[in-house]
Amino acid sequence: MEKGFDVDLMALLMDLRLPDEYRDGVVANFERIKATAKIVNSFELPDDVEAAPIFEP
């Protein structure tokens, strides 16, 4: 994960019990979330874009 990110500290701060057998999976999921967020955040939106009041797929 990114330097400074501590899964165990985050679990402690959230009062979330994180069993050892799940730790690697949690870290892997955060890596995937980070990669997805990087793609989403790299897409610039025009200044005149307005949020839709209702999501309709």
Residue, then its C-alpha position, 0 to 999 in steps of 0.5 A: m500500500e501507499k507509504g503511511f497507510d497502516v491497515d492495522l491502525m485503521a482497523l484499530l481506529m475504526d474499532l474493527r477486529l481484523p483477523d490475521e487470515y483476512r488482512d492480506g485480502v483487505v490490503a489487496n482490495f485497497e490496492r484495487i480500490k486505489a487503482t480504480a480511484k486513480i483512473v476515476n480521478s484522472f478524468e477531468l470534468p468540464d466546469d459546467v457539469e452538474a450532478a444528476p439529482i437522481f441516478e438512472p442507469 
